[in-house]
Amino acid sequence: MPVSRRRRSARAALPVTVLATLSAAVLCAGPAGADEPPTGDQGLVLTMTGAGNSWSRGVRLSCPDIHRRHPHAGAACDALTWARGDLDALPGQPHTCTREYDPVTVSATGTWRGAPVNWRKEFPNACTMDSATGPVFRF
């Protein structure tokens, strides 16, 4: 008995959807332990997002940065050590910024020396964010 076009397209769409979902899960998971430093500390996933989520970027920072993912890992780890993992207490690197309003939201999630971290803050622009957080969010 011939299969109607409607049935054929429904059958074809299901495997593609399932395949896409499984592929995304496999790509996100990656090999076991690939992203973890040997100390068992997961490190921090740092993200930065522009106004209205118009752009976004992120990086994983582990100290020491054995995977070399963060471009200023040594300085970022030093700043986090100085602040004892408290992102609100980062020493930053104060400098003059314009008053331009182009909000940037940054976040850090994961663990710092075994302690859970879930931090998020909005800054009026990228310059004020950089001034307040120093090398931690320079990626």
N, C-alpha and C positions, 0 to 999 in steps of 0.2 A: 504494500500500500504506500503510495507516495506521501511524503511529508510536506505539509504546506510551508510556504516561505516564512510565515510567522513562527512556526515551531522551530524551523531551522535557525533563524536568527536568535531566538530565545536560547536554544541549545548552545550556539556559538558564543553568545555573550556571557553565559555563566562561567565556562572555563577561563575566559580571559579575565573576568573579575576575580575569580578565585586565584588565578595565577598571579595577578598584580598584587593582591593582598599578601599572598605567601612570599612573593619576591621582596616586597617592602619589609616584611617581618624578618626575613633572612638578612637583608642588607642592613637593617637597623641593629640586629643582634650581633652580627659578626662572629668571629671565632671566640670561644670562651676565653676570657682573661686578656684579650688583645689590648683593651684600653686601660687595664688596671696596672698601676705600678706594682713592683714586687712586694712592697710593704703592706699591701692589702687596702691602703687608703685609696679611695676612688678618685680623689682630687675634686676639682671644681669645674663645672661646665659654666663658662662665662658667655653671656649673650648681650648683644647691643642691638636696639631696634629704633628706627626713626619714627617720626611723627606719623600716627595713623597706620603703623606697621608697613610703611612704604618701602622699607628695606630692613634687612636683618642679617646679622652675622654672629658667629660664635666660635668658640675654641675650648678645648679641654686643657686645664692647667693642673699638673701634678708636680709636687715638689719632692725630690728633684725632678726636673722635666726630662725624663729619659727618652721620651718620644719626640721631643723638639717640635711641639705643636704651637707653642706660644712664642711669638717673635722676641719678646722681652722677658722670658721666663725667669731668669736669674733675678732681675730687678723686681719683678712681680712677686716672686716668692719671698724676697727680702722684705718688701713692703708688708706683705701679709704676716710674716713672722714678727715684724715690729709692732703691728697692730694686734697681734695674738689672734689672728683669724677674724677679728671684728671689722667688717668692711666699712662701718660707719666711722671707725677710728683710723683709717688709712692716713698716712702722713701727706699724701698727695705731693704735688709739685706746683705750688701756687704761681700763677702768672696772670697777666692782664688779658681779659677777654672782652669782646664786644657785647652789646646788649641784645644782639639778634635773638629772636625767639624762634627756635627750630628744635623742639624738644627731642631728647634722646633718653630712652629708658634702658637701663642696664640691670642685669640680674646675675646672681651666682647661686648655683645649686650643687649639692653634692656633699662632700665631707672635707673638713680641714683638720688634719691630725686626729682623725677618728670622730670628731664632733660634727653633727649634721649642720649644714648651712642651707638656708633658704632666704636669700636676700634680694631685694628689688628696690630700685630708686630711679626717679625721673629727674633729669637736669634740664635747664632751659636751652642748652645747646651743647654741642660736642666739646667746645673749648672749656666750658665750666666743668663738664664731666671729667675731662682730662686733668684739669687743675686740681680737682678734688680727689681723684682716684690714682693719679700718677700712672705708673707702668702697667697696673693690673688690667686695665681695659684698653691698652694700646695694641690692638690687633686688627 
